[in-house]
């Protein structure tokens, strides 16, 4: 790349040390290339003129007017002094106001002169005015720029004259000088396949826009190259991992798998479960290290697939480990799996933070001798004292709750890294899965077991609470159970507890003992107390479970038919969907009631409307991506892979797919990028990778 782009920002014409320093601190712009990659967030069409009469219909938007000044006056004194002018066109008049620079502007506002004016009207006491408009004499031609780029600025940048116009001036100057200085790195065949403009043309047109069509083509080109570099990074890492990491070979299905599959599976597998099990089986016998993500909505049967996978391990004389994020969930997995495998001669053990020291000693000894086939637990599995004889497979549930470093510790539990199956009940949109988990193979269970009825989801305002209580009483009378969940405000455990206890007392008045029995669970309780309350509910000894989101994962009570979510506007849509998944696990009709106050934001309304409209976790995930963006969904730990300036995973799904396919085609044809047409791509990819953190093999 040309040396021009390596120029420190302070040495560009019109910048200097002070402006350079604030551009770096406020916008991350350190050199000319960074400035060229500081893209406009919108464009204003300066070739069109509006009339004053049109302003009410264009509320909130800037307008360009053509007219004359019919009067100028100064009002106020001292700091309150301001300049007002009346601007007129053939359709009407509007007031212009300046709070600063009155003397300098007043001399320019000559009556009878035709002016071009640009600004954003605001409504004050039923009358529109424009504060601090841009105003210049009209020279009889359209605005010299036609389309004008608008850039993000900050208060500190603005103080140094780097408001949007100031930044536009710098980028305009730089973009005018780039001819012949930005090398193309996309192969000609790719440019032709997707009808993409050149890189140089894209950078010029995005900053000096000749038309909206040209801007759109420039944006598509830059988005595509951003996504292509990202996808190539992911596929290269995946290929390197596969080359470096040979995996244990699970040569046979084994007698344990065969017997369980033939005689002990409690219900018929869905086609999706069968397909995913075959994909995992193929990985485990391939001789390559498995690194697979298993996606499946709440209740889709991921645990059974995990059990079948672990049986492959036992049948090949390997041990397996299943790691869950909470003790509650680990215990539930232990009970479920122990019960499923009871007819077989397989030893299943549980290790959590509350496992007693005396029990640990016995467990560790049995584990190191290979007498325990499947170990289920929490973060306790990562401790150095946990030594396996022959660990071949690790299953990680709700994997986004574990940090990369934590997960990597499991790799060191054997001479070769064990195969890894990571599971999530949080559906991830395809574009995100291709990006965040691009170095994993992805399996999806997109089918619920037969007999599962869709949950009837309803939204009620506080004023309808009595209706909700009537529903609860009817369901309890039918022998069902009810969850009532309160939001968890991370900043204030005290407030969480207060909200929960106030709610508990109010519910107690409407559902008095001894007719109704209640359990209560919250984060401030001791683990044993929590476990006792949950056990009482699971055994049907209590009718209502009042809780914070501690029950989001890990509670499986088929008899529970109603989920009430209080202040549901304060939950993310994925969390609402997870909570809803706690009911609908039995054969009976189930309900999810979303309670809110009367005032809801537009975003809040969209979340609740989506929940009421669909039970499909993948549709919900798409809405979540649109509302929150990829970084928020995956969490800051995972969003470090994104360095996208223009591309948007929520809206550019087709481009993500095209970039993924192109990256795959290029690397299949030329894995080391040695062909002449890929030399510039290789250079650009190296430059791209220099700015990235070093990832662990487990994503």
Secondary structure per residue as TSV (DSSP state, phi and psi in degrees):
chain	resnum	aa	ss	phi	psi
A	1	X	-	360.0	146.2
A	2	X	-	-58.1	146.2
A	3	X	G	-61.0	-22.4
A	4	X	G	-52.1	-39.4
A	5	X	G	-76.6	-16.4
A	6	X	G	-85.6	-6.5
A	7	X	S	-60.0	123.9
A	8	X	B	-55.0	142.0
A	9	X	G	-57.8	-33.1
A	10	X	G	-65.7	-21.7
A	11	X	G	-89.3	-2.5
A	12	X	S	-72.7	146.5
A	13	X	T	-57.5	129.4
A	14	X	T	88.0	3.6
A	15	X	T	-104.5	-79.4
A	16	X	H	83.5	170.0
A	17	X	H	-59.8	-43.8
A	18	X	H	-66.5	-50.7
A	19	X	H	-64.8	-38.7
A	20	X	H	-59.9	-42.5
A	21	X	H	-63.4	-43.3
A	22	X	H	-74.1	-31.6
A	23	X	H	-63.4	-37.9
A	24	X	H	-70.7	-47.2
A	25	X	H	-71.9	-34.9
A	26	X	H	-91.9	-32.1
A	27	X	H	-125.3	1.6
A	28	X	-	69.9	20.4
A	29	X	-	-93.2	108.2
A	30	X	-	-104.4	-24.6
A	31	X	B	-147.0	-178.6
A	32	X	H	-63.8	-34.6
A	33	X	H	-65.3	-39.7
A	34	X	H	-61.4	-39.9
A	35	X	H	-65.0	-40.6
A	36	X	H	-65.2	-25.7
A	37	X	T	-95.1	11.6
A	38	X	-	-94.0	93.1
A	39	X	-	-86.9	149.6
A	40	X	-	-62.2	148.8
A	41	X	S	-98.2	-13.4
A	42	X	E	-161.9	175.2
A	43	X	E	-133.0	147.0
A	44	X	E	-115.6	130.9
A	45	X	E	-83.6	104.2
A	46	X	T	-92.5	8.3
A	47	X	T	-90.2	-13.3
A	48	X	-	-105.2	145.6
A	49	X	-	-117.4	142.8
A	50	X	-	-109.1	172.0
A	51	X	-	-112.3	154.5
A	52	X	G	-56.6	-35.5
A	53	X	G	-64.1	-20.9
A	54	X	G	-80.6	-14.2
A	55	X	G	-57.8	-46.0
A	56	X	G	-55.9	-32.5
A	57	X	G	-79.9	-7.6
A	58	X	G	-116.1	33.0
A	59	X	T	-53.4	131.7
A	60	X	T	89.1	-6.4
A	61	X	S	-111.3	149.3
A	62	X	E	-73.2	150.8
A	63	X	E	-129.2	154.3
A	64	X	E	-114.1	125.2
A	65	X	E	-121.5	159.3
A	66	X	E	-131.4	124.4
A	67	X	E	-178.1	-163.3
A	68	X	E	-126.1	162.2
A	69	X	E	-92.7	126.8
A	70	X	E	-108.8	-7.9
A	71	X	E	-171.7	143.6
A	72	X	E	-133.1	135.9
A	73	X	E	-148.9	150.9
A	74	X	E	-108.7	138.0
A	75	X	E	-130.2	160.7
A	76	X	-	75.2	172.2
A	77	X	-	-135.5	159.8
A	78	X	G	58.9	-132.2
A	79	X	G	-68.7	-21.5
A	80	X	G	-86.8	2.1
A	81	X	-	-67.7	137.0
A	82	X	E	-148.2	162.4
A	83	X	E	-111.6	132.6
A	84	X	E	-123.3	144.0
A	85	X	E	-138.3	149.6
A	86	X	E	-100.9	124.2
A	87	X	E	-109.1	136.6
A	88	X	E	-132.5	137.6
A	89	X	E	-125.5	-171.3
A	90	X	T	-69.7	-10.5
A	91	X	T	-102.6	-13.2
A	92	X	E	161.9	-165.1
A	93	X	E	-130.1	158.5
A	94	X	E	-147.8	146.2
A	95	X	E	-83.7	139.4
A	96	X	E	-110.5	140.8
A	97	X	E	-132.8	135.4
A	98	X	E	-125.5	126.7
A	99	X	S	-95.0	-17.5
A	100	X	S	-132.6	156.0
A	101	X	-	66.7	28.9
A	102	X	H	-57.9	-44.1
A	103	X	H	-64.9	-44.5
A	104	X	H	-65.0	-39.6
A	105	X	H	-76.3	-36.9
A	106	X	H	-56.7	-39.2
A	107	X	T	-66.0	-22.1
A	108	X	T	-87.4	-19.8
A	109	X	-	-86.3	74.6
A	110	X	-	-89.4	126.2
A	111	X	T	-59.5	145.1
A	112	X	T	89.2	-16.2
A	113	X	-	-84.3	136.8
A	114	X	E	-81.6	123.5
A	115	X	E	-113.3	152.2
A	116	X	E	-100.8	128.8
A	117	X	E	-127.9	140.3
A	118	X	E	-138.5	130.0
A	119	X	E	-179.6	175.7
A	120	X	E	-106.5	114.3
A	121	X	E	-69.7	144.4
A	122	X	E	-127.8	152.3
A	123	X	E	-97.3	123.2
A	124	X	E	-133.6	117.0
A	125	X	T	52.1	51.8
A	126	X	T	68.1	8.4
A	127	X	E	-126.1	137.3
A	128	X	E	-84.1	143.6
A	129	X	E	-144.4	167.0
A	130	X	E	-125.7	119.8
A	131	X	E	-91.5	135.8
A	132	X	S	46.6	56.2
A	133	X	-	-71.4	160.1
A	134	X	E	-86.3	122.8
A	135	X	E	-137.1	126.7
A	136	X	E	-140.5	152.3
A	137	X	E	-60.2	139.7
A	138	X	-	-82.5	125.0
A	139	X	-	-99.9	12.4
A	140	X	S	91.0	-3.3
A	141	X	S	-123.8	166.3
A	142	X	-	-65.4	162.1
A	143	X	-	-53.0	133.7
A	144	X	T	-57.7	-22.7
A	145	X	T	-100.6	-11.3
A	146	X	S	61.5	-92.5
A	147	X	E	-86.4	136.9
A	148	X	E	-119.6	127.8
A	149	X	E	-74.8	140.2
A	150	X	E	-118.7	127.8
A	151	X	-	-113.7	150.2
A	152	X	-	-67.3	139.4
A	153	X	-	-136.1	175.6
A	154	X	-	-133.4	171.8
A	155	X	H	-60.3	-42.4
A	156	X	H	-67.0	-39.0
A	157	X	H	-64.9	-43.8
A	158	X	H	-60.4	-38.1
A	159	X	H	-61.8	-25.5
A	160	X	T	-96.9	16.7
A	161	X	T	78.2	12.5
A	162	X	-	-103.4	50.9
A	163	X	S	-74.0	-176.0
A	164	X	H	-56.6	-37.0
A	165	X	H	-69.2	-36.4
A	166	X	H	-66.3	-42.4
A	167	X	H	-68.3	-39.4
A	168	X	H	-59.0	-39.3
A	169	X	H	-62.1	-42.0
A	170	X	H	-67.9	-46.5
A	171	X	H	-69.1	-35.0
A	172	X	H	-60.5	-45.4
A	173	X	H	-63.8	-44.5
A	174	X	H	-68.1	-45.0
A	175	X	H	-65.6	-21.8
A	176	X	T	-75.4	-15.4
A	177	X	T	-107.3	11.0
A	178	X	-	-93.0	0.1
A	179	X	T	-57.3	125.0
A	180	X	T	75.1	8.4
A	181	X	T	-112.7	-7.7
A	182	X	S	-113.0	105.9
A	183	X	-	-69.5	145.1
A	184	X	-	-79.9	135.2
A	185	X	-	-117.9	-9.2
A	186	X	S	-81.7	134.1
A	187	X	-	-58.4	149.0
A	188	X	H	-56.7	-37.5
A	189	X	H	-62.1	-36.1
A	190	X	H	-71.3	-42.7
A	191	X	H	-57.8	-43.3
A	192	X	H	-72.1	-40.5
A	193	X	H	-58.8	-41.6
A	194	X	T	-106.4	9.2
A	195	X	T	53.5	49.0
A	196	X	-	-93.7	143.3
A	197	X	-	-78.4	168.8
A	198	X	-	-69.3	160.3
A	199	X	H	-63.4	-43.6
A	200	X	H	-61.3	-45.9
A	201	X	H	-62.9	-37.6
A	202	X	H	-63.4	-46.5
A	203	X	H	-66.0	-36.2
A	204	X	H	-69.2	-46.0
A	205	X	H	-70.8	-26.4
A	206	X	H	-74.2	-27.4
A	207	X	H	-98.7	-29.8
A	208	X	S	-121.8	77.8
A	209	X	-	-77.2	115.4
A	210	X	S	-76.4	-26.2
A	211	X	-	-164.0	163.7
A	212	X	H	-62.5	-36.2
A	213	X	H	-62.8	-42.3
A	214	X	H	-65.4	-37.8
A	215	X	H	-63.6	-44.1
A	216	X	H	-60.7	-43.2
A	217	X	H	-65.4	-37.9
A	218	X	H	-65.0	-43.3
A	219	X	H	-64.5	-42.5
A	220	X	H	-61.2	-43.2
A	221	X	H	-61.3	-47.9
A	222	X	H	-69.8	-38.9
A	223	X	H	-60.5	-43.6
A	224	X	H	-61.8	-44.3
A	225	X	H	-68.6	-35.3
A	226	X	H	-60.3	-47.3
A	227	X	H	-71.1	-34.9
A	228	X	H	-64.5	-45.3
A	229	X	H	-61.9	-39.9
A	230	X	H	-64.8	-45.4
A	231	X	H	-68.4	-35.1
A	232	X	H	-66.6	-39.3
A	233	X	H	-57.8	-48.0
A	234	X	H	-64.3	-44.3
A	235	X	H	-69.6	-36.3
A	236	X	H	-63.2	-43.9
A	237	X	H	-63.0	-40.3
A	238	X	H	-64.3	-44.0
A	239	X	H	-63.7	-41.5
A	240	X	H	-62.8	-44.1
A	241	X	H	-60.4	-42.4
A	242	X	H	-65.4	-39.2
A	243	X	H	-68.2	-40.1
A	244	X	H	-77.9	-36.0
A	245	X	-	-105.8	92.3
A	246	X	B	-75.0	149.0
A	247	X	-	-113.3	162.0
A	248	X	-	-63.3	140.2
A	249	X	-	-95.5	118.6
A	250	X	-	-93.8	92.0
A	251	X	-	-71.0	-32.2
A	252	X	-	-125.1	160.0
A	253	X	-	-72.0	-36.2
A	254	X	H	90.9	156.3
A	255	X	H	-65.7	-35.8
A	256	X	H	-62.6	-47.3
A	257	X	H	-61.6	-48.4
A	258	X	H	-59.3	-45.1
A	259	X	H	-66.5	-44.8
A	260	X	I	-61.6	-45.6
A	261	X	I	-64.1	-39.0
A	262	X	I	-78.1	-32.8
A	263	X	I	-127.6	-17.5
A	264	X	I	-122.8	-1.5
A	265	X	-	-67.7	125.6
A	266	X	S	-69.8	-18.1
A	267	X	S	-153.9	163.5
A	268	X	-	-64.1	130.6
A	269	X	-	-67.0	146.9
A	270	X	-	-75.7	162.8
A	271	X	H	-60.3	-35.4
A	272	X	H	-65.0	-42.3
A	273	X	H	-63.6	-40.8
A	274	X	H	-63.4	-44.3
A	275	X	H	-61.3	-46.3
A	276	X	H	-66.2	-40.4
A	277	X	H	-61.1	-38.8
A	278	X	H	-65.5	-40.1
A	279	X	H	-61.4	-43.0
A	280	X	H	-67.2	-43.6
A	281	X	H	-57.9	-42.3
A	282	X	H	-61.6	-42.7
A	283	X	H	-60.7	-47.1
A	284	X	H	-69.4	-23.8
A	285	X	H	-98.6	-1.1
A	286	X	S	-77.1	-21.0
A	287	X	S	89.1	-7.6
A	288	X	B	-100.3	156.4
A	289	X	-	-73.0	127.5
A	290	X	-	-83.0	132.1
A	291	X	E	-138.0	87.0
A	292	X	E	-122.6	138.3
A	293	X	E	-98.6	128.1
A	294	X	E	-109.9	110.0
A	295	X	E	-98.7	139.5
A	296	X	E	-166.7	138.1
A	297	X	-	-65.3	166.0
A	298	X	T	-52.9	128.1
A	299	X	T	80.6	10.6
A	300	X	S	-83.4	-9.6
A	301	X	-	97.8	33.1
A	302	X	H	-66.5	-38.1
A	303	X	H	-60.7	-40.8
A	304	X	H	-64.5	-38.3
A	305	X	H	-62.9	-40.9
A	306	X	H	-62.4	-41.0
A	307	X	H	-62.2	-45.6
A	308	X	H	-60.5	-39.4
A	309	X	H	-65.1	-41.8
A	310	X	H	-68.6	-30.7
A	311	X	H	-65.8	-33.4
A	312	X	H	-57.1	-43.3
A	313	X	H	-62.4	-49.9
A	314	X	H	-59.4	-39.6
A	315	X	H	-68.5	-13.7
A	316	X	T	-114.0	22.1
A	317	X	T	64.0	31.8
A	318	X	-	-113.4	151.0
A	319	X	E	-90.7	158.0
A	320	X	E	-127.4	153.5
A	321	X	E	-129.2	140.8
A	322	X	E	-121.8	120.1
A	323	X	E	-110.4	126.7
A	324	X	-	-116.8	154.9
A	325	X	S	-75.9	-21.5
A	326	X	S	-131.8	157.2
A	327	X	H	-64.4	-37.6
A	328	X	H	-59.8	-47.3
A	329	X	H	-69.2	-38.1
A	330	X	H	-61.3	-43.3
A	331	X	H	-64.8	-39.9
A	332	X	H	-64.0	-44.0
A	333	X	H	-59.9	-43.2
A	334	X	H	-59.7	-48.6
A	335	X	H	-64.0	-42.9
A	336	X	H	-63.2	-48.9
A	337	X	H	-70.6	-39.3
A	338	X	H	-61.3	-40.7
A	339	X	H	-67.1	-43.1
A	340	X	H	-62.4	-39.6
A	341	X	T	-95.7	7.0
A	342	X	T	-54.2	-38.0
A	343	X	T	-70.5	-13.6
A	344	X	S	-101.2	157.6
A	345	X	S	-87.3	66.0
A	346	X	-	-124.2	133.3
A	347	X	-	-94.7	118.4
A	348	X	E	-113.5	132.8
A	349	X	E	-129.2	161.0
A	350	X	E	-123.7	133.4
A	351	X	E	-133.4	117.0
A	352	X	-	-134.0	178.9
A	353	X	T	-61.1	-26.1
A	354	X	T	-96.0	5.7
A	355	X	S	-66.0	129.1
A	356	X	-	-66.6	153.3
A	357	X	H	-58.5	-43.0
A	358	X	H	-64.2	-37.9
A	359	X	H	-69.9	-36.7
A	360	X	H	-60.7	-43.8
A	361	X	H	-58.0	-45.9
A	362	X	H	-65.1	-43.7
A	363	X	H	-62.8	-46.4
A	364	X	H	-61.7	-38.9
A	365	X	H	-66.0	-45.6
A	366	X	H	-65.0	-37.3
A	367	X	H	-65.1	-45.8
A	368	X	H	-67.6	-24.8
A	369	X	T	-86.6	-7.3
A	370	X	T	84.3	11.9
A	371	X	-	-78.4	-20.9
A	372	X	-	-97.5	122.7
A	373	X	S	-86.2	-39.6
A	374	X	E	-131.4	122.5
A	375	X	E	-111.8	125.1
A	376	X	E	-112.3	137.7
A	377	X	E	-174.0	-170.7
A	378	X	S	-104.1	-152.2
A	379	X	G	-55.6	-18.7
A	380	X	G	-56.9	-25.2
A	381	X	G	-63.8	-22.8
A	382	X	G	-80.8	-12.1
A	383	X	S	-62.7	144.4
A	384	X	T	-59.8	-26.0
A	385	X	T	-71.9	-13.7
A	386	X	-	-85.8	103.1
A	387	X	-	-120.3	122.5
A	388	X	-	-92.1	155.9
A	389	X	S	-78.1	-41.1
A	390	X	S	-159.1	75.1
A	391	X	E	-77.2	120.8
A	392	X	E	-113.2	-22.1
A	393	X	E	-144.8	133.6
A	394	X	E	-119.3	127.7
A	395	X	E	-109.8	126.8
A	396	X	E	-116.2	117.7
A	397	X	E	-94.0	144.6
A	398	X	S	47.5	57.3
A	399	X	G	-60.1	-26.5
A	400	X	G	-66.2	-10.6
A	401	X	G	-87.1	-2.0
A	402	X	S	-112.0	139.7
A	403	X	-	-75.0	157.7
A	404	X	H	-58.5	-44.1
A	405	X	H	-62.4	-39.5
A	406	X	H	-62.9	-46.6
A	407	X	H	-64.9	-35.7
A	408	X	H	-64.0	-25.5
A	409	X	H	-61.5	-30.0
A	410	X	G	-66.7	-23.4
A	411	X	G	-66.0	-26.8
A	412	X	G	-89.6	9.0
A	413	X	G	-85.2	3.5
A	414	X	S	-154.2	167.8
A	415	X	S	-64.0	-41.0
A	416	X	S	-103.3	149.8
A	417	X	-	-61.5	135.3
A	418	X	-	-68.1	158.9
A	419	X	E	-62.9	148.9
A	420	X	E	-125.3	127.8
A	421	X	E	-121.3	113.7
A	422	X	E	-104.4	136.2
A	423	X	E	-118.8	145.0
A	424	X	E	-142.0	138.1
A	425	X	S	-96.1	2.7
A	426	X	S	-94.2	103.3
A	427	X	-	-58.0	137.5
A	428	X	-	-115.5	127.5
A	429	X	-	-56.5	151.5
A	430	X	H	-56.6	-41.7
A	431	X	H	-62.7	-36.1
A	432	X	H	-72.9	-43.4
A	433	X	H	-60.7	-38.2
A	434	X	H	-67.8	-24.1
A	435	X	H	-97.5	-58.7
A	436	X	H	-70.1	-30.7
A	437	X	T	-117.6	35.1
A	438	X	T	-64.5	-22.6
A	439	X	T	-96.4	8.6
A	440	X	S	-112.1	152.9
A	441	X	E	-82.8	143.3
A	442	X	E	-115.3	127.9
A	443	X	E	-114.6	141.6
A	444	X	E	-127.1	125.8
A	445	X	E	-93.7	100.0
A	446	X	-	-105.7	33.7
A	447	X	-	-148.6	134.4
A	448	X	-	-91.2	151.8
A	449	X	-	-58.6	149.3
A	450	X	T	-61.7	146.0
A	451	X	T	95.9	-17.3
A	452	X	-	-73.5	122.2
A	453	X	-	-91.8	143.9
A	454	X	-	-62.5	143.9
A	455	X	-	-82.9	131.5
A	456	X	E	-80.8	109.9
A	457	X	E	-103.6	130.6
A	458	X	E	-133.4	149.2
A	459	X	E	-111.4	125.9
A	460	X	E	-126.3	141.2
A	461	X	E	-83.1	164.7
A	462	X	G	-54.1	-34.6
A	463	X	G	-65.3	-16.7
A	464	X	G	-98.3	18.3
A	465	X	H	-59.0	-37.0
A	466	X	H	-62.1	-36.1
A	467	X	H	-61.1	-41.6
A	468	X	H	-65.3	-43.5
A	469	X	H	-62.3	-35.5
A	470	X	H	-63.1	-41.8
A	471	X	H	-62.0	-43.6
A	472	X	H	-58.6	-46.4
A	473	X	H	-63.6	-39.4
A	474	X	H	-63.8	-43.7
A	475	X	H	-66.8	-40.5
A	476	X	H	-65.3	-37.2
A	477	X	H	-63.0	-27.1
A	478	X	T	-86.1	3.1
A	479	X	T	91.2	9.5
A	480	X	-	-89.6	174.0
A	481	X	E	-124.7	163.6
A	482	X	E	-135.0	137.6
A	483	X	E	-100.2	139.3
A	484	X	E	-127.7	114.4
A	485	X	E	-112.5	134.9
A	486	X	-	-108.3	147.5
A	487	X	-	-67.9	155.9
A	488	X	-	-110.1	116.5
A	489	X	-	-97.8	108.0
A	490	X	T	-58.9	-31.8
A	491	X	T	-70.0	-18.5
A	492	X	-	-144.3	93.2
A	493	X	H	-64.3	-34.1
A	494	X	H	-61.9	-43.8
A	495	X	H	-67.5	-38.9
A	496	X	H	-55.7	-48.8
A	497	X	H	-62.4	-42.3
A	498	X	H	-63.3	-47.7
A	499	X	H	-59.0	-44.6
A	500	X	H	-64.1	-46.6
A	501	X	H	-67.7	-38.5
A	502	X	H	-62.7	-43.0
A	503	X	H	-63.5	-41.3
A	504	X	H	-60.9	-43.6
A	505	X	H	-65.4	-40.9
A	506	X	H	-65.1	-40.8
A	507	X	H	-67.5	-38.2
A	508	X	H	-59.6	-34.5
A	509	X	H	-69.3	-35.9
A	510	X	H	-83.7	-21.3
A	511	X	S	-129.6	72.6
A	512	X	-	-72.3	151.7
A	513	X	T	-73.5	157.8
A	514	X	T	-87.7	1.4
A	515	X	T	-63.6	-39.0
A	516	X	S	-119.0	138.8
A	517	X	-	-113.0	138.0
A	518	X	E	-125.4	147.4
A	519	X	E	-111.2	154.6
A	520	X	E	-136.4	134.9
A	521	X	E	-138.4	130.9
A	522	X	-	-151.5	169.9
A	523	X	T	-66.6	-20.2
A	524	X	T	-86.9	-3.4
A	525	X	S	-80.1	154.7
A	526	X	-	-69.6	152.0
A	527	X	H	-56.4	-40.9
A	528	X	H	-64.9	-40.5
A	529	X	H	-66.0	-41.2
A	530	X	H	-60.5	-48.7
A	531	X	H	-59.6	-40.2
A	532	X	H	-62.9	-47.7
A	533	X	H	-62.1	-41.9
A	534	X	H	-67.3	-37.5
A	535	X	H	-64.8	-40.1
A	536	X	H	-60.3	-41.6
A	537	X	H	-70.1	-44.5
A	538	X	H	-61.7	-34.0
A	539	X	T	-82.7	-4.1
A	540	X	T	83.8	13.7
A	541	X	S	-79.1	-19.7
A	542	X	-	-122.3	151.0
A	543	X	S	-90.4	-34.7
A	544	X	E	-126.5	133.0
A	545	X	E	-108.8	113.2
A	546	X	E	-98.6	123.3
A	547	X	E	-153.2	163.9
A	548	X	-	-88.5	-169.7
A	549	X	G	-73.0	10.4
A	550	X	G	-58.3	-22.5
A	551	X	G	-93.9	11.4
A	552	X	S	-57.3	-43.0
A	553	X	S	-124.3	151.9
A	554	X	S	98.4	2.6
A	555	X	-	-118.1	123.4
A	556	X	-	-124.2	98.7
A	557	X	-	-125.3	94.2
A	558	X	T	-56.7	-24.9
A	559	X	T	-79.1	-11.9
A	560	X	E	-77.3	125.1
A	561	X	E	-118.9	-7.5
A	562	X	E	-131.5	130.8
A	563	X	E	-119.2	113.3
A	564	X	E	-100.1	124.9
A	565	X	E	-113.0	107.5
A	566	X	T	-76.3	147.1
A	567	X	T	47.2	48.4
A	568	X	G	-66.0	-17.1
A	569	X	G	-65.9	-16.7
A	570	X	G	-90.1	2.0
A	571	X	S	-102.6	149.0
A	572	X	-	-72.6	157.2
A	573	X	H	-66.0	-34.6
A	574	X	H	-65.8	-38.4
A	575	X	H	-68.1	-39.9
A	576	X	H	-58.8	-43.0
A	577	X	H	-65.7	-40.3
A	578	X	H	-62.1	-44.9
A	579	X	H	-63.6	-41.9
A	580	X	H	-58.7	-32.6
A	581	X	T	-68.5	-6.9
A	582	X	T	-73.3	-20.7
A	583	X	S	-109.9	177.8
A	584	X	-	76.7	20.4
A	585	X	-	-96.0	-6.3
A	586	X	S	-109.1	-167.5
A	587	X	S	-85.3	-12.3
A	588	X	S	-83.9	158.8
A	589	X	-	-65.4	138.1
A	590	X	-	-124.9	159.2
A	591	X	E	-131.6	144.0
A	592	X	E	-124.0	119.3
A	593	X	E	-108.3	120.8
A	594	X	E	-99.4	108.1
A	595	X	E	-94.0	135.6
A	596	X	E	-144.7	166.5
A	597	X	-	-76.8	178.7
A	598	X	S	-72.7	-33.8
A	599	X	-	-88.0	122.0
A	600	X	-	-132.4	139.5
A	601	X	-	-73.2	164.7
A	602	X	H	-59.7	-39.6
A	603	X	H	-65.2	-42.4
A	604	X	H	-61.2	-43.8
A	605	X	H	-60.3	-42.5
A	606	X	H	-63.4	-40.8
A	607	X	H	-61.1	-48.3
A	608	X	H	-68.5	-39.8
A	609	X	H	-61.8	-39.4
A	610	X	H	-65.1	-43.5
A	611	X	H	-60.1	-42.8
A	612	X	H	-67.8	-34.3
A	613	X	H	-79.0	-29.6
A	614	X	-	-145.4	149.0
A	615	X	-	-101.8	0.2
A	616	X	-	-79.2	111.0
A	617	X	H	-60.9	-30.6
A	618	X	H	-74.4	-36.5
A	619	X	H	-64.2	-40.7
A	620	X	H	-63.4	-39.6
A	621	X	H	-64.3	-36.5
A	622	X	H	-64.0	-42.5
A	623	X	H	-64.9	-40.5
A	624	X	H	-61.2	-41.9
A	625	X	H	-63.0	-41.9
A	626	X	H	-64.4	-41.2
A	627	X	H	-75.6	-48.3
A	628	X	H	-99.2	-23.0
A	629	X	-	86.4	158.3
A	630	X	H	-65.0	-41.2
A	631	X	H	-59.2	-42.9
A	632	X	H	-66.8	-39.4
A	633	X	H	-65.1	-44.9
A	634	X	H	-85.2	-17.1
A	635	X	-	89.2	154.1
A	636	X	H	-61.3	-31.1
A	637	X	H	-59.3	-41.1
A	638	X	H	-88.8	-24.6
A	639	X	H	-80.7	0.2
A	640	X	T	-60.8	-19.5
A	641	X	T	-75.1	-17.6
A	642	X	-	-88.2	129.9
A	643	X	-	-138.0	49.6
A	644	X	-	-93.7	125.3
A	645	X	S	-87.8	-39.6
A	646	X	S	-119.0	-39.3
A	647	X	-	-63.8	143.8
A	648	X	-	-129.7	113.4
A	649	X	T	-63.6	-23.1
A	650	X	T	-75.3	-28.7
A	651	X	T	-117.1	-11.3
A	652	X	-	-113.3	40.2
A	653	X	H	-56.6	-40.6
A	654	X	H	-64.5	-39.9
A	655	X	H	-68.6	-37.1
A	656	X	H	-59.8	-46.1
A	657	X	H	-63.7	-42.9
A	658	X	H	-64.0	-42.2
A	659	X	H	-65.8	-40.1
A	660	X	H	-62.4	-46.2
A	661	X	H	-65.7	-40.8
A	662	X	H	-63.4	-44.9
A	663	X	H	-59.6	-43.3
A	664	X	H	-64.0	-44.0
A	665	X	H	-61.7	-44.7
A	666	X	H	-64.0	-45.1
A	667	X	H	-73.6	-27.9
A	668	X	H	-69.1	-38.8
A	669	X	H	-76.6	-37.4
A	670	X	-	-143.8	75.3
A	671	X	T	-56.6	-32.8
A	672	X	T	-101.3	5.4
A	673	X	-	53.5	52.1
A	674	X	-	-97.8	-16.3
A	675	X	S	-66.5	149.4
A	676	X	G	-59.4	-37.2
A	677	X	G	-71.5	-11.5
A	678	X	G	-106.0	5.5
A	679	X	H	-65.0	-45.4
A	680	X	H	-66.7	-34.3
A	681	X	H	-63.6	-40.7
A	682	X	H	-63.2	-42.7
A	683	X	H	-62.4	-45.3
A	684	X	H	-66.0	-38.8
A	685	X	H	-64.9	-40.8
A	686	X	H	-61.5	-42.7
A	687	X	H	-63.5	-40.0
A	688	X	H	-63.9	-43.4
A	689	X	H	-71.2	-25.5
A	690	X	H	-60.3	-30.7
A	691	X	T	-88.4	1.9
A	692	X	S	-101.7	148.7
A	693	X	-	-70.1	158.1
A	694	X	-	-82.2	114.1
A	695	X	-	-83.3	154.5
A	696	X	-	-77.6	163.2
A	697	X	S	-65.1	-33.4
A	698	X	-	-87.6	118.9
A	699	X	-	-91.1	360.0
